């Protein structure tokens, strides 16, 4: 997360959360999807680093990681909501 910057990480995480919500057809609302995207990106980067998988130092690599983390968190939020 150091290479992207905090403002860019929030923006990219929010965009990834919004896109994951659209693609997974989740009806949590745009703000909840953005929050889950930001949290999902932080969680995904932390989990990948524990397994010694590092994202390429680019915004695209961070976006893909954020999208995966957001998708997983949205799926888990949907399971909890039921």
C-alpha positions as CSV (number, residue, x, y, z in Angstrom):
1,X,0.0,0.0,0.0
2,X,3.0,2.3,0.4
3,X,3.6,2.5,-3.3
4,X,0.1,3.6,-4.3
5,X,-0.5,6.3,-1.6
6,X,-3.4,6.6,0.8
7,X,-5.6,8.8,-1.3
8,X,-5.1,6.7,-4.4
9,X,-5.7,3.5,-2.3
10,X,-9.0,4.9,-1.0
11,X,-10.1,5.9,-4.5
12,X,-9.1,2.6,-6.1
13,X,-10.6,0.6,-3.2
14,X,-13.9,2.5,-3.6
15,X,-13.9,2.1,-7.3
16,X,-13.2,-1.7,-6.9
17,X,-16.0,-2.0,-4.3
18,X,-18.5,-0.2,-6.5
19,X,-17.6,-2.4,-9.5
20,X,-17.7,-5.6,-7.4
21,X,-21.1,-4.6,-6.1
22,X,-22.3,-4.1,-9.7
23,X,-20.9,-7.3,-11.1
24,X,-22.1,-9.4,-8.2
25,X,-25.5,-7.7,-8.2
26,X,-25.4,-6.8,-4.5
27,X,-28.1,-4.4,-3.2
28,X,-26.2,-2.9,-0.3
29,X,-26.1,0.6,-1.6
30,X,-23.3,2.5,-3.2
31,X,-21.7,3.8,0.0
32,X,-21.7,0.3,1.6
33,X,-20.1,-1.1,-1.5
34,X,-17.4,1.6,-1.5
35,X,-16.7,1.0,2.2
36,X,-16.5,-2.8,1.7
37,X,-14.2,-2.2,-1.3
38,X,-11.8,-0.1,0.8
39,X,-11.8,-2.5,3.6
40,X,-11.6,-5.5,1.2
41,X,-8.5,-4.0,-0.5
42,X,-6.7,-3.5,2.8
43,X,-7.6,-7.1,3.9
44,X,-6.6,-8.6,0.5
45,X,-3.3,-6.9,0.5
46,X,-2.6,-8.0,4.1
47,X,-3.6,-11.6,3.4
48,X,-1.5,-11.8,0.2
49,X,1.5,-10.4,2.0
50,X,1.3,-13.1,4.7
51,X,1.6,-15.7,1.9
52,X,4.6,-13.7,0.4
53,X,2.5,-12.7,-2.7
54,X,3.3,-9.1,-3.6
55,X,1.3,-6.9,-5.9
56,X,3.1,-5.2,-8.8
57,X,3.8,-1.7,-7.8
58,X,1.1,-0.2,-10.0
59,X,-2.4,1.0,-9.8
60,X,-3.7,-1.8,-12.0
61,X,-2.2,-4.5,-9.7
62,X,-3.7,-2.8,-6.7
63,X,-7.1,-2.5,-8.4
64,X,-7.1,-6.2,-9.1
65,X,-6.2,-7.0,-5.5
66,X,-8.9,-4.6,-4.3
67,X,-11.5,-6.0,-6.6
68,X,-10.8,-9.6,-5.3
69,X,-10.9,-8.4,-1.7
70,X,-14.1,-6.4,-2.2
71,X,-15.8,-9.4,-3.9
72,X,-14.9,-11.7,-1.1
73,X,-16.1,-9.2,1.5
74,X,-19.4,-8.5,-0.4
75,X,-20.0,-12.3,-0.6
76,X,-19.4,-12.7,3.1
77,X,-21.6,-9.7,3.9
78,X,-24.4,-11.3,1.8
79,X,-24.1,-14.5,3.8
80,X,-24.2,-12.7,7.1
81,X,-27.2,-10.6,6.0
82,X,-29.3,-13.7,5.4
